[in-house]
């Protein structure tokens, strides 16, 4: 699986997974607390996860400033309980890939921004 480094504020997250199956940007509650991100706003939708379970996110953080390899981006991300997220990473971002037109070679794990 391809991982990248993302910076939020002064915090660097080394293991952000780029998953081609993910339909939403995801941040776990534990990571939100660790980064000191604001309390999320209510989420107006339920989310179907990769395992086909539909759940309500804990909330939504809008207009979050992030940096990927020094390039600034603004994203929106739902917050999920750690127990709901069925992978070992604290963040998972496919919509971001599409929004910024990232080229990703899945065979060689090379990411071009």
N, CA and C atoms as a LAMMPS dump frame, in Angstrom:
ITEM: TIMESTEP
0
ITEM: NUMBER OF ATOMS
339
ITEM: BOX BOUNDS ff ff ff
-5.0000000000000000e+02 5.0000000000000000e+02
-5.0000000000000000e+02 5.0000000000000000e+02
-5.0000000000000000e+02 5.0000000000000000e+02
ITEM: ATOMS id mol type element x y z
1 1 1 N 0.846 -1.169 0
2 1 2 C 0 0 0
3 1 3 C 0.896 1.237 0
4 2 1 N 0.49 2.241 -0.744
5 2 2 C 1.255 3.477 -0.86
6 2 3 C 0.932 4.378 0.324
7 3 1 N 1.974 4.921 0.962
8 3 2 C 1.783 5.88 2.042
9 3 3 C 2.577 7.143 1.726
10 4 1 N 2.059 8.278 2.213
11 4 2 C 2.726 9.56 2.038
12 4 3 C 2.803 10.252 3.391
13 5 1 N 3.591 11.307 3.444
14 5 2 C 3.672 12.132 4.649
15 5 3 C 2.788 13.357 4.457
16 6 1 N 1.966 13.638 5.46
17 6 2 C 1.092 14.81 5.44
18 6 3 C 1.418 15.644 6.669
19 7 1 N 1.447 16.956 6.498
20 7 2 C 1.673 17.852 7.62
21 7 3 C 0.402 18.645 7.877
22 8 1 N -0.025 18.659 9.149
23 8 2 C -1.16 19.454 9.591
24 8 3 C -0.647 20.302 10.74
25 9 1 N -0.593 21.62 10.531
26 9 2 C 0.029 22.492 11.525
27 9 3 C 1.502 22.139 11.62
28 10 1 N 1.992 21.929 12.842
29 10 2 C 3.393 21.539 13.05
30 10 3 C 3.571 20.026 13.102
31 11 1 N 2.475 19.29 12.97
32 11 2 C 2.497 17.835 13.112
33 11 3 C 2.647 17.135 11.764
34 12 1 N 3.565 16.177 11.726
35 12 2 C 3.757 15.363 10.528
36 12 3 C 3.206 13.968 10.782
37 13 1 N 2.401 13.483 9.845
38 13 2 C 1.862 12.132 9.911
39 13 3 C 2.553 11.356 8.797
40 14 1 N 3.334 10.358 9.178
41 14 2 C 4.193 9.65 8.226
42 14 3 C 3.465 8.593 7.406
43 15 1 N 2.352 8.056 7.918
44 15 2 C 1.766 6.865 7.3
45 15 3 C 0.36 7.082 6.753
46 16 1 N 0.178 8.145 5.964
47 16 2 C -1.131 8.396 5.376
48 16 3 C -1.285 7.487 4.166
49 17 1 N -2.268 6.629 4.241
50 17 2 C -2.483 5.626 3.206
51 17 3 C -3.244 6.207 2.029
52 18 1 N -2.788 5.901 0.828
53 18 2 C -3.513 6.252 -0.384
54 18 3 C -4.159 4.97 -0.889
55 19 1 N -5.441 4.869 -0.686
56 19 2 C -6.174 3.648 -1
57 19 3 C -7.145 3.921 -2.132
58 20 1 N -6.992 3.216 -3.23
59 20 2 C -7.845 3.414 -4.394
60 20 3 C -9.289 3.011 -4.18
61 21 1 N -9.589 2.288 -3.104
62 21 2 C -10.966 1.866 -2.846
63 21 3 C -11.715 2.861 -1.973
64 22 1 N -11.023 3.735 -1.293
65 22 2 C -11.666 4.656 -0.356
66 22 3 C -12.493 5.696 -1.096
67 23 1 N -13.684 5.979 -0.568
68 23 2 C -14.548 6.981 -1.194
69 23 3 C -14.525 8.313 -0.458
70 24 1 N -13.946 8.34 0.722
71 24 2 C -13.912 9.574 1.504
72 24 3 C -12.527 9.747 2.111
73 25 1 N -12.207 10.999 2.422
74 25 2 C -11.048 11.267 3.261
75 25 3 C -11.446 10.846 4.663
76 26 1 N -10.541 10.266 5.409
77 26 2 C -10.859 9.785 6.755
78 26 3 C -9.793 10.254 7.736
79 27 1 N -10.248 10.712 8.9
80 27 2 C -9.375 10.972 10.037
81 27 3 C -10.013 10.288 11.237
82 28 1 N -9.207 9.586 12.023
83 28 2 C -9.745 8.93 13.21
84 28 3 C -9.856 9.918 14.365
85 29 1 N -10.712 9.579 15.313
86 29 2 C -10.896 10.415 16.506
87 29 3 C -9.567 10.555 17.244
88 30 1 N -8.826 9.469 17.365
89 30 2 C -7.543 9.496 18.073
90 30 3 C -6.579 10.488 17.42
91 31 1 N -6.506 10.492 16.1
92 31 2 C -5.617 11.426 15.417
93 31 3 C -6.114 12.862 15.576
94 32 1 N -7.418 13.074 15.488
95 32 2 C -7.971 14.425 15.69
96 32 3 C -7.569 14.976 17.044
97 33 1 N -7.684 14.151 18.079
98 33 2 C -7.311 14.579 19.426
99 33 3 C -5.814 14.836 19.537
100 34 1 N -5.011 13.938 18.961
101 34 2 C -3.547 14.078 19.009
102 34 3 C -3.078 15.364 18.332
103 35 1 N -3.756 15.747 17.236
104 35 2 C -3.366 16.94 16.5
105 35 3 C -3.986 18.216 17.057
106 36 1 N -4.909 18.066 17.999
107 36 2 C -5.568 19.233 18.564
108 36 3 C -6.513 19.912 17.586
109 37 1 N -7.088 19.123 16.674
110 37 2 C -8.024 19.688 15.706
111 37 3 C -9.323 20.063 16.404
112 38 1 N -10.048 21.021 15.854
113 38 2 C -11.285 21.468 16.506
114 38 3 C -12.346 20.371 16.553
115 39 1 N -13.306 20.574 17.439
116 39 2 C -14.424 19.644 17.532
117 39 3 C -15.148 19.625 16.19
118 40 1 N -15.45 18.447 15.672
119 40 2 C -16.099 18.39 14.355
120 40 3 C -17.548 18.871 14.403
121 41 1 N -17.992 19.358 13.261
122 41 2 C -19.384 19.767 13.084
123 41 3 C -20.226 18.526 12.821
124 42 1 N -21.537 18.608 13.04
125 42 2 C -22.395 17.45 12.743
126 42 3 C -22.269 17.01 11.285
127 43 1 N -22.34 15.719 11.068
128 43 2 C -22.236 15.156 9.731
129 43 3 C -23.635 14.924 9.171
130 44 1 N -23.943 15.485 8.012
131 44 2 C -25.295 15.375 7.467
132 44 3 C -25.569 14.095 6.691
133 45 1 N -24.713 13.094 6.824
134 45 2 C -24.904 11.864 6.047
135 45 3 C -24.353 10.665 6.799
136 46 1 N -24.731 9.487 6.35
137 46 2 C -24.141 8.231 6.8
138 46 3 C -23.132 7.81 5.748
139 47 1 N -22.164 7.001 6.138
140 47 2 C -21.11 6.586 5.226
141 47 3 C -21.068 5.072 5.12
142 48 1 N -21.051 4.556 3.912
143 48 2 C -20.867 3.117 3.707
144 48 3 C -19.373 2.842 3.648
145 49 1 N -18.92 1.967 4.518
146 49 2 C -17.498 1.652 4.61
147 49 3 C -17.147 0.545 3.62
148 50 1 N -15.855 0.257 3.475
149 50 2 C -15.385 -0.759 2.539
150 50 3 C -15.976 -2.135 2.837
151 51 1 N -16.267 -2.397 4.118
152 51 2 C -16.842 -3.692 4.488
153 51 3 C -18.37 -3.701 4.348
154 52 1 N -18.913 -2.663 3.712
155 52 2 C -20.331 -2.506 3.394
156 52 3 C -21.214 -2.159 4.594
157 53 1 N -20.625 -1.882 5.754
158 53 2 C -21.395 -1.43 6.907
159 53 3 C -21.638 0.07 6.752
160 54 1 N -22.866 0.512 7.014
161 54 2 C -23.193 1.935 6.957
162 54 3 C -23.153 2.492 8.369
163 55 1 N -22.386 3.568 8.552
164 55 2 C -22.25 4.181 9.877
165 55 3 C -22.368 5.699 9.762
166 56 1 N -22.627 6.33 10.864
167 56 2 C -22.674 7.79 10.944
168 56 3 C -21.327 8.255 11.488
169 57 1 N -20.597 9.087 10.742
170 57 2 C -19.343 9.625 11.271
171 57 3 C -19.604 10.438 12.54
172 58 1 N -18.574 10.579 13.367
173 58 2 C -18.677 11.357 14.596
174 58 3 C -18.875 12.837 14.302
175 59 1 N -18.435 13.266 13.162
176 59 2 C -18.539 14.66 12.775
177 59 3 C -17.711 14.919 11.534
178 60 1 N -17.656 16.183 11.137
179 60 2 C -16.993 16.578 9.908
180 60 3 C -16.12 17.802 10.179
181 61 1 N -14.874 17.732 9.75
182 61 2 C -13.986 18.894 9.837
183 61 3 C -13.851 19.458 8.424
184 62 1 N -14.252 20.706 8.296
185 62 2 C -14.199 21.38 6.991
186 62 3 C -13.004 22.336 6.936
187 63 1 N -12.537 22.569 5.723
188 63 2 C -11.481 23.558 5.477
189 63 3 C -10.238 23.324 6.33
190 64 1 N -9.783 22.079 6.354
191 64 2 C -8.574 21.713 7.085
192 64 3 C -7.362 21.953 6.184
193 65 1 N -6.445 22.782 6.648
194 65 2 C -5.226 23.067 5.881
195 65 3 C -4.215 21.957 6.105
196 66 1 N -3.767 21.342 5.013
197 66 2 C -2.749 20.301 5.085
198 66 3 C -1.64 20.634 4.096
199 67 1 N -0.496 19.994 4.295
200 67 2 C 0.622 20.13 3.369
201 67 3 C 1.104 18.74 2.99
202 68 1 N 1.269 18.523 1.708
203 68 2 C 1.828 17.272 1.201
204 68 3 C 3.06 17.648 0.404
205 69 1 N 4.22 17.236 0.905
206 69 2 C 5.501 17.603 0.289
207 69 3 C 5.602 19.111 0.106
208 70 1 N 5.127 19.863 1.105
209 70 2 C 5.228 21.311 1.103
210 70 3 C 4.161 22.03 0.284
211 71 1 N 3.304 21.281 -0.383
212 71 2 C 2.255 21.886 -1.202
213 71 3 C 0.987 21.992 -0.354
214 72 1 N 0.407 23.205 -0.221
215 72 2 C -0.776 23.361 0.622
216 72 3 C -2.058 22.909 -0.085
217 73 1 N -2.951 22.299 0.702
218 73 2 C -4.265 21.891 0.222
219 73 3 C -5.274 22.157 1.331
220 74 1 N -6.521 22.312 0.953
221 74 2 C -7.608 22.443 1.914
222 74 3 C -8.554 21.284 1.668
223 75 1 N -8.846 20.524 2.734
224 75 2 C -9.704 19.349 2.594
225 75 3 C -10.848 19.395 3.602
226 76 1 N -11.824 18.538 3.375
227 76 2 C -12.892 18.268 4.325
228 76 3 C -12.808 16.789 4.647
229 77 1 N -12.941 16.441 5.926
230 77 2 C -12.807 15.039 6.318
231 77 3 C -13.773 14.672 7.433
232 78 1 N -14.454 13.529 7.286
233 78 2 C -15.244 13.025 8.403
234 78 3 C -14.323 12.432 9.464
235 79 1 N -14.808 12.413 10.694
236 79 2 C -14.072 11.825 11.809
237 79 3 C -14.775 10.53 12.191
238 80 1 N -14.008 9.461 12.337
239 80 2 C -14.561 8.151 12.688
240 80 3 C -13.934 7.628 13.968
241 81 1 N -14.7 6.848 14.712
242 81 2 C -14.159 6.12 15.862
243 81 3 C -13.069 5.188 15.346
244 82 1 N -12.02 5.015 16.097
245 82 2 C -10.93 4.136 15.692
246 82 3 C -11.413 2.709 15.467
247 83 1 N -12.377 2.247 16.26
248 83 2 C -12.861 0.875 16.15
249 83 3 C -13.631 0.629 14.858
250 84 1 N -14.115 1.689 14.216
251 84 2 C -14.883 1.55 12.982
252 84 3 C -13.962 1.428 11.782
253 85 1 N -12.81 2.046 11.848
254 85 2 C -11.879 2.08 10.737
255 85 3 C -11.096 0.769 10.729
256 86 1 N -11.264 -0.014 9.65
257 86 2 C -10.708 -1.363 9.624
258 86 3 C -9.367 -1.458 8.897
259 87 1 N -8.493 -0.511 9.155
260 87 2 C -7.133 -0.559 8.618
261 87 3 C -6.19 0.016 9.658
262 88 1 N -4.911 -0.101 9.423
263 88 2 C -3.951 0.26 10.467
264 88 3 C -3.456 1.698 10.353
265 89 1 N -4.055 2.497 9.519
266 89 2 C -3.615 3.871 9.364
267 89 3 C -4.612 4.831 9.987
268 90 1 N -4.159 5.993 10.368
269 90 2 C -5.025 6.979 10.999
270 90 3 C -5.681 7.911 9.986
271 91 1 N -5.203 7.88 8.748
272 91 2 C -5.784 8.699 7.689
273 91 3 C -5.829 7.865 6.415
274 92 1 N -6.769 8.156 5.561
275 92 2 C -6.914 7.413 4.31
276 92 3 C -7.545 8.352 3.305
277 93 1 N -6.867 8.678 2.21
278 93 2 C -7.352 9.74 1.343
279 93 3 C -7.336 9.419 -0.128
280 94 1 N -8.445 8.986 -0.662
281 94 2 C -8.564 8.861 -2.106
282 94 3 C -9.172 10.109 -2.734
283 95 1 N -10.225 10.715 -2.147
284 95 2 C -10.783 11.917 -2.777
285 95 3 C -9.732 13.011 -2.977
286 96 1 N -8.815 13.118 -2.03
287 96 2 C -7.747 14.096 -2.17
288 96 3 C -6.931 13.801 -3.427
289 97 1 N -6.649 12.531 -3.687
290 97 2 C -5.901 12.144 -4.891
291 97 3 C -6.574 12.687 -6.143
292 98 1 N -7.884 12.519 -6.2
293 98 2 C -8.638 12.963 -7.364
294 98 3 C -8.667 14.483 -7.457
295 99 1 N -8.905 15.144 -6.34
296 99 2 C -9.02 16.603 -6.33
297 99 3 C -7.748 17.296 -6.812
298 100 1 N -6.593 16.769 -6.447
299 100 2 C -5.338 17.435 -6.813
300 100 3 C -4.657 16.783 -8.011
301 101 1 N -5.358 15.823 -8.628
302 101 2 C -4.89 15.174 -9.855
303 101 3 C -3.524 14.504 -9.666
304 102 1 N -3.425 13.716 -8.605
305 102 2 C -2.204 12.973 -8.331
306 102 3 C -2.1 11.799 -9.307
307 103 1 N -0.915 11.583 -9.835
308 103 2 C -0.649 10.405 -10.656
309 103 3 C -0.034 9.352 -9.745
310 104 1 N -0.634 8.17 -9.722
311 104 2 C -0.179 7.115 -8.823
312 104 3 C 0.024 5.832 -9.608
313 105 1 N 1.24 5.324 -9.6
314 105 2 C 1.554 4.049 -10.232
315 105 3 C 1.442 2.981 -9.159
316 106 1 N 0.308 2.265 -9.136
317 106 2 C 0.041 1.274 -8.084
318 106 3 C 1.056 0.129 -8.108
319 107 1 N 1.583 -0.199 -9.276
320 107 2 C 2.532 -1.306 -9.364
321 107 3 C 3.872 -1.004 -8.722
322 108 1 N 4.355 0.224 -8.908
323 108 2 C 5.661 0.588 -8.35
324 108 3 C 5.57 1.482 -7.133
325 109 1 N 4.334 1.834 -6.719
326 109 2 C 4.112 2.699 -5.557
327 109 3 C 4.78 4.058 -5.697
328 110 1 N 4.731 4.624 -6.905
329 110 2 C 5.298 5.942 -7.13
330 110 3 C 4.159 6.952 -7.243
331 111 1 N 4.248 8.016 -6.428
332 111 2 C 3.249 9.068 -6.399
333 111 3 C 3.841 10.324 -7.03
334 112 1 N 3.127 10.915 -7.999
335 112 2 C 3.578 12.148 -8.617
336 112 3 C 2.525 13.218 -8.363
337 113 1 N 2.95 14.31 -7.721
338 113 2 C 2.027 15.411 -7.401
339 113 3 C 2.267 16.533 -8.386
